[in-house]
Amino acid sequence: MEGIALIASFALTLMILSYLLGDNPLYRLAVYTLIGLTAGFITIVTVESVLIPWFESTVLTGQPINIGIGLIPVLFGVLLLFKTSPRLGQAGNLALAFLVGVGAAVALVGIVTGTLIPLTLTIGDAFTGNLLNTLIVFIGVITSLIYFQYALVRKTPQGTVERTPLMKTLGGIGFGFIITTLGALYAAAILTSLTILIERIGFWLTQLTGG
């Protein structure tokens, strides 16, 4: 089985790399295989780790309150199936609105607790360290936020609306910080991918040569 898995992984990797030569059936087959395996794995994990424990702790307890709570997701799921029908599609809006509302609330809490508060604390801690680093962090945060706001605008003689020169300058500085950050992240992703590829090639060579 280990030999089969090694050969399969090597073949799939070559099929993915064949995309460098252009879109081809081998690349598509590898992508479809990956998508199918991922979908199957997610389905199995969802059933075993989410659905079965949920129904065991609610519906299968035999208590009316727990049964009612346990059937709420089933009801929403049935309503979502109505979205496939042109006539009954409106019935699924309730479940869709619930999903969007819960998702937005979770995302908002995650942004506040996971990004804004740690960033604020980091900036506050930076004022006690190196002055130059503190100044760079402060300018980067402020100008990056200014880049995404368009509150201060003015009307041109042609009747159009544009940002004031000061806001353009600050926004341009923020854009530079954003581009630098995205470039660094992209470079890190490329280096990580190359590292993984080199490690895989070394592993295959070791296995094939028996070294």
Residue, then its C-alpha position, 0 to 999 in steps of 0.5 A: m500500500e505504501g508503494i501504491a500511495l507513493i506512485a499515486s502521489f508522484a503521478l498526481t504531482l506530475m499531472i498537476l505540474s503539467y499545467l506549466l505546459g498549458d491546460n490539458p486532460l491530465y491536469r484536469l483529471a488531477v484537479y477533479t480527483l483532488i476535488g472529489l477526494t476533498a468533498g468525500f473527506i469533508t462529507i465523512v468528517t461532517v457526518e461522523s464529527v458533526l451530524i451524528p454527535w448532534f443527533e445523539s445529544t438532541v434527537l436521540t435523547g427522547q426529550p421533547i426540548n432536545i428533539g425540537i432543538g435538534l430538528i431546527p437544523v433539519l428544518f433549515g436544511v429542508l428550506l434551503l432545498f427549496k432554493t432549487s425550485p423557481r416557484l418555492g425559492q422564496a421559502g429558502n430565504l429564511a434559512l439563507a438569511f439566518l446563515v448569512g446573519v450568523g456568518a456575519a456575526v461570527a466574522l465580525v467577532g473574529i475581526v474585532t477579537g482576532t485582528l483589531i484588538p491585537l493590532t491595537l495592543t501591538i501598536g500600543d506596545a510598540f511605543t515602548g520599543n524602538l522609536l523608528n519601528t514605532l513610527i513605521v508601524f504607526i504610519g503604516v496603520i494610519t495610511s493603510l486605513i486612509y487608503f480605504q476611506y473616501a470621506l474627504v473629497r472635493k469637487t473639481p471644476q469639471g464637476t467630478v469628485e476627487r480626494t484632496p491632495l493630502m488624502k491622495t498622498l496619505g492614501g498613496i503611502g498606505f497603498g505602498f505599505i499594502i503592496t509591500t505586505l502583499g508582496a512579502l506574503y506572496a513571496a513567503a507562499i512561493l518559498t513555502s511551496l518550493t520548500i514542500l516541492i523540494e521535500r517531496i522530490g527528495f522523499w521520492l528519490t530516497q524511496l526510489t533509490g532505497g537510500 
